[in-house]
Amino acid sequence: MRAVVQRTSSASVMVDNEIIADVGVGLTVLLGVGQEDNEQDAKYLMEKIVNLRIFPDAEGKMNLSLRDINGEMLVVSQFTLYGDCRKGRRPSFSSAGEPGVAVRLYELFVTYCKEQGIKTATGKFQADMAVSLINDGPVTMLLDSKREF
């Protein structure tokens, strides 16, 4: 699984001109599922993300996690994180997980986050979404459960 994790002061998702999710201070996570991913990948990324120390402490150093600040999380499915642009000009998505498996792992990731006490909102899987956010910092991290980067 791959994630683009952004520290945000607010974020929302709109589908068909209607806001379906919004969060305050916390993280916006764009989450992609690959063909080889499983439950362990979802658990690994959840633990990494909720404990990632990217929020400022009293001295302004990135030393606090989402859990430490009692922050919120918006999770948006994004298969394009598995887009391969190395050949030609049109991305190949052959490494992206099949939708049936991907939705199950996406929902499992969300469940794991909620079980940690994190207020978690979501986009709509396979929908055309408009994601709005205010990136705080800006702080953006790239994570991969296979530790490819």
FENCORPE-V554029 format. One record per residue. N is the residue number from 1. RES is the residue in three letters. PHI is phi in radians with two decimals (none if undefined). OMEGA is omega in degrees with one decimal (999 if undefined). Layout:
N|RES|PHI|OMEGA ; N|RES|PHI|OMEGA
This chain:
1|MET|none|178.0 ; 2|ARG|-2.16|179.1 ; 3|ALA|-2.46|165.7 ; 4|VAL|-1.81|-175.3 ; 5|VAL|-1.94|-179.3 ; 6|GLN|-2.10|174.2 ; 7|ARG|-1.36|-173.7 ; 8|THR|-2.25|174.0 ; 9|SER|-1.56|171.2 ; 10|SER|-2.93|178.5 ; 11|ALA|-2.78|178.1 ; 12|SER|-2.64|176.8 ; 13|VAL|-2.24|177.3 ; 14|MET|-2.08|174.2 ; 15|VAL|-2.25|-178.3 ; 16|ASP|0.91|178.1 ; 17|ASN|1.09|177.9 ; 18|GLU|-2.24|177.4 ; 19|ILE|-1.23|-179.4 ; 20|ILE|-1.83|179.3 ; 21|ALA|-2.77|172.5 ; 22|ASP|-2.68|-179.7 ; 23|VAL|-2.40|175.7 ; 24|GLY|-1.68|-176.8 ; 25|VAL|-1.04|179.0 ; 26|GLY|2.81|-175.7 ; 27|LEU|-2.23|167.1 ; 28|THR|-1.93|-175.6 ; 29|VAL|-2.08|170.9 ; 30|LEU|-1.61|-169.8 ; 31|LEU|-2.07|177.4 ; 32|GLY|-2.02|179.8 ; 33|VAL|-1.96|179.2 ; 34|GLY|-1.71|-177.8 ; 35|GLN|-1.05|-174.7 ; 36|GLU|-1.61|-173.2 ; 37|ASP|-1.37|179.8 ; 38|ASN|-2.57|-176.9 ; 39|GLU|-1.05|-179.9 ; 40|GLN|-1.13|177.6 ; 41|ASP|-1.14|178.9 ; 42|ALA|-1.10|-179.7 ; 43|LYS|-1.17|179.4 ; 44|TYR|-1.02|-178.3 ; 45|LEU|-1.13|177.9 ; 46|MET|-1.03|-178.4 ; 47|GLU|-1.08|179.9 ; 48|LYS|-1.12|-174.1 ; 49|ILE|-1.22|-177.0 ; 50|VAL|-1.20|-179.8 ; 51|ASN|-1.87|-179.2 ; 52|LEU|-1.15|-174.7 ; 53|ARG|-1.56|-178.2 ; 54|ILE|-2.19|176.7 ; 55|PHE|-1.84|-175.9 ; 56|PRO|-1.27|172.9 ; 57|ASP|-1.56|-177.8 ; 58|ALA|-1.06|-179.7 ; 59|GLU|-1.67|178.2 ; 60|GLY|1.48|178.9 ; 61|LYS|-1.52|176.2 ; 62|MET|-1.22|-173.6 ; 63|ASN|-2.45|-176.2 ; 64|LEU|-2.03|179.3 ; 65|SER|-1.74|174.9 ; 66|LEU|-0.99|178.7 ; 67|ARG|-1.09|-178.5 ; 68|ASP|-1.07|-176.8 ; 69|ILE|-1.64|-176.6 ; 70|ASN|0.99|-177.4 ; 71|GLY|-1.45|-179.0 ; 72|GLU|-1.93|-178.7 ; 73|MET|-2.34|171.3 ; 74|LEU|-1.92|-179.1 ; 75|VAL|-1.98|-177.9 ; 76|VAL|-2.17|178.5 ; 77|SER|-1.20|-179.2 ; 78|GLN|-2.65|-179.2 ; 79|PHE|-1.11|-177.5 ; 80|THR|-1.16|174.5 ; 81|LEU|-1.13|176.2 ; 82|TYR|-1.75|176.4 ; 83|GLY|-1.22|179.1 ; 84|ASP|-1.85|-176.1 ; 85|CYS|-1.89|-175.5 ; 86|ARG|-1.25|-179.9 ; 87|LYS|-1.99|175.4 ; 88|GLY|1.12|-176.6 ; 89|ARG|-2.07|178.7 ; 90|ARG|-1.89|-178.4 ; 91|PRO|-1.10|172.6 ; 92|SER|-1.77|179.6 ; 93|PHE|-1.97|-176.1 ; 94|SER|-1.15|178.8 ; 95|SER|-1.55|180.0 ; 96|ALA|-1.24|179.4 ; 97|GLY|-1.19|175.3 ; 98|GLU|-1.09|-174.9 ; 99|PRO|-0.92|-179.0 ; 100|GLY|-1.09|177.9 ; 101|VAL|-1.31|-176.8 ; 102|ALA|-1.06|-179.5 ; 103|VAL|-1.13|179.1 ; 104|ARG|-1.13|-179.4 ; 105|LEU|-1.26|174.9 ; 106|TYR|-1.05|179.9 ; 107|GLU|-1.15|176.9 ; 108|LEU|-1.13|176.2 ; 109|PHE|-0.99|179.7 ; 110|VAL|-1.07|178.4 ; 111|THR|-1.05|178.2 ; 112|TYR|-1.01|179.3 ; 113|CYS|-1.10|-179.9 ; 114|LYS|-1.12|178.1 ; 115|GLU|-1.13|177.5 ; 116|GLN|-1.49|179.9 ; 117|GLY|1.47|179.9 ; 118|ILE|-1.52|174.0 ; 119|LYS|-1.17|-172.0 ; 120|THR|-2.21|175.9 ; 121|ALA|-1.98|-176.1 ; 122|THR|-2.36|167.8 ; 123|GLY|-1.40|179.7 ; 124|LYS|-2.03|-176.2 ; 125|PHE|-1.00|179.0 ; 126|GLN|1.12|177.6 ; 127|ALA|-1.69|171.7 ; 128|ASP|-1.44|-173.0 ; 129|MET|-1.99|170.3 ; 130|ALA|-1.91|-177.9 ; 131|VAL|-1.80|177.1 ; 132|SER|-2.04|178.0 ; 133|LEU|-2.72|171.2 ; 134|ILE|-1.97|-178.2 ; 135|ASN|-1.34|-176.5 ; 136|ASP|-1.59|177.2 ; 137|GLY|2.32|-8.0 ; 138|PRO|-1.24|175.7 ; 139|VAL|-2.20|-179.8 ; 140|THR|-2.40|-179.9 ; 141|MET|-2.12|174.8 ; 142|LEU|-1.91|179.9 ; 143|LEU|-2.24|178.3 ; 144|ASP|-2.46|-177.0 ; 145|SER|-1.16|177.5 ; 146|LYS|-1.58|179.2 ; 147|ARG|1.04|178.5 ; 148|GLU|-1.32|173.6 ; 149|PHE|-2.65|999
